[in-house]
Amino acid sequence: MILASLLFAFLAAALHVYIFTMESFTWTRPATWKRFGLASQADAETTKPLAYNQGFYNLFLAIGAVTGVGFVALGAGGSAQQVVGWTLVFSCCGSMLLAAVVLALSGRKYLRPAVLQGTTPLLAVVLGVLAVTAG
């Protein structure tokens, strides 16, 4: 279960890096702003600073999750290194999951992206809790 949790945490981080690139670097490209439901190029230009900032939140969550995966994977069972790793995985993936819940509560049109954004961190957290409590 540890390996599965870490795999899902890594996949959640990879998705958030992808979201970071869209929000922080390709936001004003039509393919990107349309994906996020904006109506026009003008809207993309207006919201660009907000998206840029939000993109970095996603990047920082991804970095924390990957760092946590590394600490868990390289730490001895029950070591302080593993505790730090699980703390990072639970904190970062939990934040990703809660952000997906907020997105889902924002309206029906956001349900699909919320499920996409929230599934891997949910699996990482649930499997991680099962692994930690079983061990």
Helices and strands as residue ranges (DSSP letters): H 2-24, H 30-35, H 41-74, H 80-105, G 108-110, H 111-134
